[in-house]
Amino acid sequence: MTLRASWLGVGLALAVLGSFQACAAGGGATTGSAGEGGSFNPSGSSSAGGSGFECAIGTDEARLVPLNLYIMYDKSGSMLGPKWTQSTAALQAFFMDPTSAGLFVALRFFPDDGCDAGCNVGACAQPLVPLGELTALSAPTDVQEDLLINAFVGKMPAGATPLSAALDGALQFTASVLDQKPNERAAVVLVTDGDPSDCHLDEAYFVNQAGAAYAGRGILTFAIGLEGSNPGLMNAIASAGGTGQGFFIGTGTFQDDLVAALQTIRESAVACEYQVPDQADGFTVNPDELNVLYTPSGGGSSTTIGQVPNLDACAAVSGGWYYDDPLDPTKIIFCPSTCAAVQGDLDAEIELLFGCATIPA
């Protein structure tokens, strides 16, 4: 998807295409104005689509919802050797990648500094590197990148795997982030190479914790299993945490595969949620007069993605978009099927258009 929101340098971004157009007397959308014959299924799209809304009063550059990542990274004794050196290099490459600019990242190791076999969740909720924003600059000019890279200096694998305390601490920290930044998105990236050896050991506990955080606060949990991890457990954590399934890294192309997994996490976590601006080109935004247009890569016809009332309504019309809070919206969220379709077209463009009655799915 075309990148114009440079403050959040991800491969999936929102491009705004429209310009001011005359406001139609009736204030409604012109029939068939969203592109003749446009199709984007399954997505809850209108059969009318495009940029010919005569009622439009303007557009605004929409911004992806900022993403806050808490990386909880296994430093147990079994990580000693190539797994540690290569995964460390992969994480550092991810921090240094200019397309990570705009991400807010915090980092914690386990077991380390109280987050250990003592099962102190509070200690695990305290990041070694506090949450901060990565920029397109390089370290040491990029202060957060410099802190994240230097966090590995002097660290060597040792100890057991208090996985449940690590997960609970990460979920506690991300919840506190949302307390401070309720209109943003938070995610845990849990990286491990083994089964839990201390604290809670049963899979049901992990599923319950990740599931409750996702259902209650929308906190995503991504699970990255290095060689030696338990695929069943990691998949269960990811599924409960709203991210489908785990990422599994073997020894063949270890570093490249881990970088690719982190890049996929970055893109999938932010691609389908956008901020609702208070104003567009000087006009106050009316949530009942906002439309989302999709233009596929290759110059195809634009299509209007229709609105549904909420997530539960997505399945009935095979997709669409909805507000996080219909009474006081701050985010536009794509239905799962629409999100998947948009993510499958990285060169597509999404446009927000204001001033025309919102088209339902």
N, C-alpha and C positions, 0 to 999 in steps of 0.2 A: 504494500500500500504506500502510495506516495508520501514522502516525509516532508511535512512543512512545520510541524510542531517541534522545532529543533531543541527546545528546552527539555524534551523527553525523547532522546535520540534512540528510538527503537525502530525495528524494521516495519512495524505496523503502526501507522499514524493516520491522522485525519487531515485531509486537504480540503480547503473550502474553495469553491469554484465560482460561485454566483456573483452577481453584481446587482445594484439597485435596479428595480423595474417599476413600472407604473403600477399604482395600487388600483385594482379594479373596484368599481363602485360597490359591488356586493361584498367585497372583502373575502370571498371564498376562493377555493382553488379552481382554476380553469379546468374543465373536463378534458381528460386526455393530455394534460400538460406535462405529465411526468414521463414523456417519451412513448411514442406509439409502439405498442407491441413489446414493451420491455418485459423481461422475465428474470426472476431471481428466486427459484424455488428449490427446496422448501424454505420459505423465509417469511411468509405472511406479507408479501409485497402486494402493492396495488397493481392492477393491470395497467393503470396509467402511471407514467413516470416521467422524469426529465426536469429540465430547468426552465420551462415555459410558464411558470406560475405568474400570471399577470398581477395577482394580488400581493406578490412578495414586496416587502418593504426593505429587505436587505439581508445580508449574511454576516456571519462573524466567524473568525477562526476558532473553531472549537478545540478544546484542550482535553487530551486524555487524562483520566483520573490519575493523580500521582500514586506511584506504587512504593510501598515501604517493605523491604525484605529483611527478615532476620535469618541469617545463615547460621545454623547450628551444626558445627563441624566436628566429626569424630576424631579424637586424638588418643584413642585407646592403643594399647601395646601392639595389637594385631595390624595397626596401620604402618608400623615401622617398615622402611624399605621403599621400593618403587611406588607403592600406593600413596605414601605420604609425599614423596618428592614430586610425583607427577600430578597428583590432585592439587597440591599446593600451587604448582606452576599454572594449572588450569584456572584455579580461582583468581590468581593474580592477573592472568591474561584477561579474564572476564572483567575485573575491576579496571584494567587499563584500556579496554575496548571503548573507543569513542561513542559507539552506539549504546553504551550503558549510561551515557550522560542523562541526567534527570532522574535516575533511580535514587531512592534513599535506601541506604544499606547499613545494617548493623551486623556485627560478627561476634560469635562466641564459640569457644572450644569446649568439648567435654571428653573425658573428665579433666577438669582444670579449675583451680582457684575456687574451691567450694562446691562446684557442680560435679559431684563425684558419687562414690558409693554411699555417702551419707544421705543421699536423696533429698538434698536441700533445693527445693524448687525455686525458692527466692533467689538463691545464688545463681541458678541457671537463667533466671530472668534478668540478670544484670549483664549486659553485653561487655565484652572486652573492648570493642570499638563501638562507641556510641553511634546512634543513628545519625547519618549525615548524607548530604547529596553529592553524588558524583557529577563532575562536569566534563566538558569536552577537552579540557586542558590535561596536561600530564603532570604527574608527581615530580617534584614536591609542590608545584604551583597548585595542583588539585590537592587540597589538604586532606580530604576524605580518602582519596586513592592512596595517598602516602601513608595514612594511618592504617588502612587495611593491609597494605603490602608489608609494612613493618611489623604488623601484629604476629607474623610468622617467625620473626627473628628470635632465635633462642628456644623455640618450641620444638619438642621432640615427643613422639608417641610414647605413652606409658599408661598403665592402669586398665581398668575394666570398662564396661559399657553401660552406664546408667541411663539407658535410652528413654525410659518413661519420664524421669526427672528432666532430661534435656528437652523433650517434647513439651512437657507441662510448663517449663520455664519459658520456652519460646512462645507458646500460646499466651502465657500471662503477659509477656512483654508486648506482643503485637496487640493484645487487647488494650494495654495502656496507651499505645500509640494511637489507636482509634478513639480513645477517650479524649486525646488532645487534638486529633485531626479526624473528626467523624465523617467528613465527606470524601476521605481518601480510601485507598485500598491497602490492606496489609496481608502479608504472606510469610509463612515459615518455609525455609528450605532445609530439610533435615537430611544430612549426609552421614552415612554410616557404612561400615563393612562387616557388621556382625549382629548376632542376636542380643537382646537385652540380658545383662548378667546381674543386675542389681535392681532394687526398687520393684516396680510392678513388671511382671513377666508375661502375663496372658494377653493374647491378641485383642480380646474383647475390651480391655482397658484402653488400649491405644485407639481403637475404633471409636469408642465412646468419647474420648477426649477430643480427637480431631473432628468428629462429627458434630459435637456440641458447639465447638468454636465456629465451625462453618455455618451451622444452622442459626446460631444466635447472633453472630457478629459478621458473618461473611468472610471470616479469616480462612484463607487457602492454606493447605499444607501440601507441599511438594516433597516427595520422598525419593532420594537418590541412593540407590544401593550399589556400593562398590563390591568387588569380588569378595565373597564370604558372607554377604548379607543374606537375609531370609526373604526371598521374593514374595512369598505369601503374605508376610507381615507388612512389607513395604507397599505392596499393592493395596492391602486392606487400609493402611493409613492414608494413602493417596485417595482412594475411593471415598472414604469417609470425609476427607478434607476437601472434597470438591474438585480434585484435579485428575480424576480418572484412574490412572495407574502410575506405578513407580517408573523411574528411569534406572536402568541397570547398566553398569559400566564394567566391561571385561578388561583383560590385560593386553589385547592386541593393539588397539589404538586408544589407550586409556586417556591420555591428556586431551586429544582431539574430541573424543566422545563426551568427556565431561564438560568441555567448553560448549559443545553443541547442545547438551542438555540444559545448561545454564541459560544459553541464548533462547532456547525454546520456552523455558520458564518465563524469562523476561517478556517475551512476546505474548504468550498465551495469557499471562496474568493481567495485561493492561489493554489488550486489543479491542475489547468489546464493552468498555465503559467510558463514557465521555461526560465532561462537566456541562451542566446547563448554565450558560452565562446569564448574569443579571441584565445586561444590556447588549444590544447588537447595533453597531454603527450609531450609537446615541439614542436608540429606541429601547424602552423597557420591554423585555421579553415576556410575552404572554404564553404560558405553557400550553394553552389550547390552540395556539397558532404557530406550531413548530412542526416541521416535517424533515424527515431524514431521507436523503437521496443517495442511491448507490450507482456508481458508474463502473462497470467492469473494466479490467485492463484490456488493452487492444482497441479502445475507442468504441465499445458497444453502446447501445442505448441506455440511458439512465432509467432507473426504476425507483419508485417510492417504496420504502419499507414501511409497512403499516404499523400502527400502534395497537398494543393489547393492554388490558387493564393491569396485569401483573404477571409474575412468573408462572403461576398456575394456569393462566390462560394461553400460554405459549403453545402447548401441545395441540389445542383444539384447532388452531389455524396454521400449524406447522411453522411457527416462528413469528418474527416481528420484533418490536422493541417496547419497553415500558419504562416508566419513571420509578426511581427508588421509593419516592413518597409522592403519590398523586396530589396530595394537598399542599405540599411544600417541596417540589422536586429540586434536587441538586445534581442528579445523575440521569443520563440516558443509558439504559442497559439493554444489550441485544439478547434475545432469546437464544437458548443453546444452539438450535439448528442454524439460526442466522449467524451467530458468532462463528460456528464451524465453517460456514460457507464463505464468510468474509475472510477468515484466516487462511482459507485455501486459495485466496486470490490476493497475493501480497502487493500487486501493483494496482489494485482497485483504488477508487477514490470515494470518499464519503463526504456528503455536503449537508450542512444544516441550513435550512431556509426558514425565514421568519415572516409572519404576517398573513399566512393563509391557514384556514381551519385545518387542524390536524386530521390526516386521513387514517381511518382505522384499518386494521389488518383484515 
